[in-house]
Structures are given as C-alpha cells and as structure tokens.
Amino acid sequence: MRIEDLKRKEVINCCNCKILGCADDIAFDICTGCIEAIIVPGPSKWCGLVCSDYEYVIPFKCITQVGPDIILVKVDEAEVKHKIKMF
C-alpha cells in the first residue's frame, strides 16, 4: 500500500465509533524505515475555511484493521490529540 492510498481512507475509532477524519500523513523512524504513527488532521473551523488547532497522532500499534475504505483504530482521543504549533 502506498501513502497516497492511506489519504483516501477514513479513520474510525472503534472505542466510540467516531469518525476522526482521513489520514493525511505518516510518521516513520528514519533509521528503521518503520511506520510509527498515522496523522489525522482535526476538524476544520468555520465551514472548512480555517485549519484546525489540533491533529490526531495515532501510534501504529493502535491500528486494528485497514480495509479498502477505512482504517479502524482503538485509541483514547485525549491521548493522541496534539496541538498544532502555529508560527
């Protein structure tokens, strides 16, 4: 699977059946080349015109299943929610 294929998949939290958004990026270990986490942007403010204040950084070990259209994860949203640093 390519990174571009992940961007088309919705990420759903199995704990509460909430749609977190679509995977936007990945974090990987540059030494081993292994994926460490997928990154999902938080919801946009003001009808999608202004970027979110946070993103979800979901560890690879929390991914329970990758399907043709969705990625199922099992996470505590408070633990994986990270504030985005602006300039």
C-alpha positions as a printed Julia matrix, in Angstrom:
87×3 Matrix{Float64}:
   0.0    0.0    0.0
   1.22   3.49  -0.8
   0.96   6.56   1.43
  -1.31   8.16  -1.16
  -3.74   5.23  -0.7
  -3.96   5.95   3.04
  -5.07   9.54   2.39
  -8.3    8.3    0.85
  -9.31   6.25   3.89
 -11.46   7.47   6.79
 -10.11   6.75  10.25
 -12.72   5.46  12.7
 -12.21   4.99  16.44
 -13.56   1.56  17.45
 -13.98   2.69  21.08
 -16.79   5.16  20.32
 -17.44   4.66  16.56
 -16.42   8.28  15.91
 -15.01   9.3   12.53
 -11.75  11.1   13.26
 -11.13  12.18   9.66
  -8.95  11.0    6.81
  -5.32  10.0    7.25
  -3.19  12.87   5.98
   0.39  11.86   6.72
   2.57   9.3    8.45
   5.44   9.49  10.91
   8.21   6.96  10.46
  11.55   6.07  12.02
  14.21   7.27   9.62
  16.72   4.62  10.82
  14.48   1.56  10.51
  12.01   2.81   7.92
   9.13   1.53  10.07
   5.86   3.47  10.36
   5.44   4.88  13.87
   2.1    6.7   13.52
  -0.56   7.98  11.17
  -1.56  11.63  11.37
  -5.16  12.75  11.02
  -5.97  16.49  11.0
  -8.66  17.63  13.42
 -11.92  19.1   12.1
 -11.71  22.49  10.38
 -13.18  25.59  11.94
 -15.62  27.93  10.19
 -17.09  25.71   7.48
 -13.74  24.23   6.47
 -12.12  27.6    5.73
  -9.74  27.77   8.69
  -7.38  24.98   9.76
  -7.87  23.05  12.97
  -5.97  23.75  16.19
  -5.03  20.1   16.65
  -4.32  16.8   14.95
  -4.51  13.17  15.98
  -1.17  11.33  16.03
  -2.22   7.68  16.18
   0.5    5.14  17.0
   0.82   2.31  14.51
   0.17  -0.25  17.27
  -3.33   1.26  17.76
  -4.42   0.4   14.22
  -6.67  -2.66  14.45
  -7.6   -3.07  10.78
  -7.06  -1.47   7.39
  -9.88  -2.03   4.93
 -10.47  -0.88   1.36
 -12.2    2.35   2.51
 -11.49   2.75   6.24
  -8.84   2.39   8.91
 -10.08   1.15  12.28
  -8.16   2.31  15.34
  -8.55   1.8   19.06
  -7.43   4.96  20.88
  -8.21   7.33  23.7
  -8.69  10.55  21.73
  -7.38  12.73  24.56
  -4.05  10.87  24.49
  -3.49  11.11  20.73
  -4.73  14.68  20.28
  -1.82  17.1   19.77
  -1.99  20.87  19.46
  -0.61  22.23  16.19
   2.09  24.84  16.66
   1.45  27.96  14.62
   4.35  30.2   13.62
